[in-house]
Amino acid sequence: MGGDAGPAAVVAGIHKSAGKNPDIGFILHGPEADLQRLVARRKTLGVRVEIRDAPGIVSMEDKPSHVMRHGEGTSMWSALESVRNGEATVAVSCGNTGALMALSMIRLRRLPGVNRPAIAVLWPSRNPQGFNVMLDVGADIRADATDLLQYAMMGASYARNGMGLQRPRVGLLNVGTEQHKGRPELREAHELISAQSETANFDYVGFVEGSDIPGDTADVIVTDGFTGNVAIKTGEGTASLIGELLREAFRYSPLSRLASVLAITSLQRLRKRIDPRRVNGGVFLGLNGTVVKSHGGADATGVSAAVKLAFQLAQTGFTKKLAQRVASAATLTQDVSAKDTGPKND
Amino acid sequence: MGGDAGPAAVVAGIHKSAGKNPDIGFILHGPEADLQRLVARRKTLGVRVEIRDAPGIVSMEDKPSHVMRHGEGTSMWSALESVRNGEATVAVSCGNTGALMALSMIRLRRLPGVNRPAIAVLWPSRNPQGFNVMLDVGADIRADATDLLQYAMMGASYARNGMGLQRPRVGLLNVGTEQHKGRPELREAHELISAQSETANFDYVGFVEGSDIPGDTADVIVTDGFTGNVAIKTGEGTASLIGELLREAFRYSPLSRLASVLAITSLQRLRKRIDPRRVNGGVFLGLNGTVVKSHGGADATGVSAAVKLAFQLAQTGFTKKLAQRVASAATLTQDVSAKDTGPKND
């Protein structure tokens, strides 16, 4: 119920996904009558969808702390509950990100060994696969060295299971690539991640810079949620400004308008390549269960892309594999951290 | 001597500037024989240029700490010395940013009341003037609330003198626009900047997000040097990726190649609009003297743009006006900070 376009966009999106993939089943959460009416309009959807009545709605403006106390009975709560009790493998939501993370924390709980869960997104890049994984992009504005190590482990596991990379390259975001650069926690994380890369089966490429986010240096970009959030919003804003200016340029003269007609297929291909709807879905990592956060403004194409990602993660048994990775890393980190920074609880 | 392209690009750049603007005089710093040879090739330049022999060179790889101890006799040192002794109004350099900031700190010294100098850049945006000022983009990776207030004052002064805005709109970069968001020092800076905006003659628009950097919400974006550095590099990288993909799209088919010929004037206009060379010049703020840092890879067009900016700042008496602003703010801040966070030395 939570997206800007309401449940109609969600139902249109799962209809699209259902048409493409016969192996997905859906559990829809929300006011039963509303959902039944929307589903009834899509004939092929009927047998593939179960509806769970949940009359409450979390709005985009609700504060996470309020939703944590009063969220029971909302569609968001109900969707997470279906993952918690094993009915669903993955939850997909277009709703309020802060509330979704807060509810996910209290209902699904963190994986043993994870201090701060993270939100990972895919970002258009020069990589062979066309995208980088970047995390955290806003689950928590803080991250210490051990958190950053966990993000590296979780991001690598996501790249293996969500993008099919055998041995992802992991980079740590900083203001320069030299070893002496950056904040103390970054230099400490540099040592921790470097020490774990062999055991955890990824290549650690060291410090990377903002220009490497759309680049081909790494497959996983690790950073704290403050920096990651500013970076993706700056990149999105820059891309959208260029798109606007490009449309203006093509409208400028009769010749340029003719040019835009001739180039339309090529331009559509470019648009598709960097269309944020195609990679719609921030994934919450570090919980007992996988949650895919679709963009609030997602239309049918966006919802369908988020469902596709959720399906792929479900198929690869991602949640379980991630839990094993983090658990084994936590044991190892304990030794390293105990020596370097004093005892830790994980 | 410090740019990637060496002194030839610098001399070509000032030649370009000299042709456009009869009121600029140049003092060139570097090995005399080399510079004389380059200047002699440009006949119109002879009478406009003085040469100061400085045989030493700061390379792009030199560590700032090394240059601080052994930098005397380099062209960089000599250029800053000419600002220090009043011969030059502004210094322009294409060299090593870290070394230039370190030398500027010890030779020009900070303005009274400034704890951390900042580097400000212009960023393509939807503003009527086409650009935002953003600072700090990398002078210092840390910034406390008082530093952020000083960046706001200095950025507003730069927008007034470098961009001709009477009453710039200042925004503080955060992960959301709500008052409760972000790190404690950001919430504290929010209060400080808000309290000063009337006296300091700017409009404070509150918290802004990454998407506002290329937007039309503010004219001055205030942030710490870590976040600012990641943001500009992410934006530059995203723009460059889109440019590459656009060129690919236009090469794809005979039709799209024809289209690119028809649209060439419009595309060149777009390119010019977002060309980083046109706004080439990070300005060091908070020192007794203005230093413009041109991009290391700048060609003649880039150097000429940096000289144009330097000239404009010199003409408006920017250094002196900035010093007055910061001095009067320091007095006021003292009262606010003493109450909020204990006594400060400035």
Contacts between the chains, C-beta under 8 A, distances in Angstrom:
chain1	res1	chain2	res2	distance
A	124	B	241	6.8
A	125	B	241	7.2
A	126	B	241	6.5
A	126	B	244	7.8
A	138	B	175	6.0
A	141	B	175	6.1
A	141	B	182	6.4
A	141	B	183	6.1
A	142	B	183	7.8
A	173	B	230	6.3
A	175	B	138	6.1
A	175	B	141	6.1
A	175	B	225	7.3
A	175	B	226	5.7
A	175	B	229	4.4
A	175	B	230	6.8
A	182	B	141	6.5
A	182	B	226	7.5
A	183	B	141	6.0
A	183	B	142	7.8
A	183	B	226	6.9
A	209	B	229	7.9
A	209	B	230	7.4
A	209	B	233	5.1
A	210	B	229	7.0
A	210	B	230	4.3
A	210	B	231	6.8
A	210	B	232	6.9
A	210	B	233	2.8
A	210	B	234	3.8
A	210	B	235	7.7
A	210	B	236	7.6
A	210	B	237	6.2
A	211	B	233	4.4
A	211	B	234	7.2
A	211	B	236	6.1
A	211	B	237	3.8
A	211	B	240	7.8
A	212	B	237	7.2
A	213	B	234	5.2
A	213	B	237	6.1
A	213	B	238	7.7
A	214	B	234	7.5
A	214	B	237	4.5
A	214	B	238	5.1
A	214	B	240	7.7
A	214	B	241	4.3
A	215	B	237	6.1
A	215	B	241	7.9
A	223	B	230	7.7
A	225	B	175	7.3
A	226	B	175	5.7
A	226	B	182	7.5
A	226	B	183	6.9
A	226	B	227	7.1
A	227	B	226	7.1
A	227	B	227	6.0
A	227	B	230	5.5
A	229	B	175	4.4
A	229	B	209	7.9
A	229	B	210	7.0
A	230	B	173	6.3
A	230	B	175	6.8
A	230	B	209	7.4
A	230	B	210	4.3
A	230	B	223	7.8
A	230	B	227	5.5
A	230	B	230	7.0
A	230	B	231	5.5
A	231	B	210	6.8
A	231	B	230	5.5
A	231	B	231	6.4
A	231	B	234	4.5
A	232	B	210	6.9
A	233	B	209	5.1
A	233	B	210	2.8
A	233	B	211	4.5
A	234	B	210	3.8
A	234	B	211	7.2
A	234	B	213	5.2
A	234	B	214	7.5
A	234	B	231	4.5
A	234	B	234	5.2
A	234	B	235	5.0
A	234	B	238	7.9
A	235	B	210	7.7
A	235	B	234	5.0
A	235	B	235	6.5
A	235	B	237	7.8
A	235	B	238	4.3
A	236	B	210	7.6
A	236	B	211	6.1
A	237	B	210	6.2
A	237	B	211	3.8
A	237	B	212	7.2
A	237	B	213	6.1
A	237	B	214	4.5
A	237	B	215	6.2
A	237	B	235	7.8
A	238	B	213	7.7
A	238	B	214	5.1
A	238	B	234	7.9
A	238	B	235	4.3
A	238	B	238	4.8
A	238	B	239	5.6
A	239	B	238	5.6
A	239	B	242	6.2
A	240	B	211	7.8
A	240	B	214	7.7
A	241	B	124	6.8
A	241	B	125	7.2
A	241	B	126	6.5
A	241	B	214	4.3
A	241	B	215	7.9
A	241	B	274	7.9
A	242	B	239	6.2
A	242	B	242	5.4
A	242	B	274	6.7
A	244	B	126	7.8
A	245	B	270	5.2
A	245	B	273	6.0
A	245	B	274	6.9
A	246	B	246	7.7
A	246	B	270	6.2
A	248	B	270	7.7
A	249	B	263	7.1
A	249	B	266	3.9
A	249	B	267	6.0
A	249	B	269	6.2
A	249	B	270	4.3
A	250	B	263	6.5
A	250	B	266	6.4
A	252	B	265	7.9
A	252	B	266	4.6
A	252	B	269	7.2
A	253	B	265	7.3
A	253	B	266	6.6
A	255	B	262	5.0
A	255	B	263	7.1
A	255	B	265	7.6
A	255	B	266	7.9
A	256	B	262	6.8
A	256	B	263	4.7
A	256	B	265	7.3
A	256	B	266	4.0
A	258	B	259	8.0
A	258	B	262	5.7
A	259	B	258	8.0
A	259	B	259	4.2
A	259	B	260	7.2
A	259	B	261	7.9
A	259	B	262	3.7
A	259	B	263	3.5
A	259	B	266	7.6
A	260	B	259	7.2
A	260	B	263	7.0
A	261	B	259	7.9
A	262	B	255	5.0
A	262	B	256	6.8
A	262	B	258	5.7
A	262	B	259	3.7
A	262	B	262	7.0
A	263	B	249	7.1
A	263	B	250	6.5
A	263	B	255	7.1
A	263	B	256	4.7
A	263	B	259	3.5
A	263	B	260	7.0
A	263	B	263	7.3
A	265	B	252	8.0
A	265	B	253	7.3
A	265	B	255	7.6
A	265	B	256	7.3
A	266	B	249	3.9
A	266	B	250	6.4
A	266	B	252	4.7
A	266	B	253	6.6
A	266	B	255	8.0
A	266	B	256	4.0
A	266	B	259	7.6
A	267	B	249	6.0
A	269	B	249	6.2
A	269	B	252	7.3
A	270	B	245	5.2
A	270	B	246	6.2
A	270	B	248	7.7
A	270	B	249	4.4
A	273	B	245	6.0
A	274	B	241	7.9
A	274	B	242	6.7
A	274	B	245	6.9
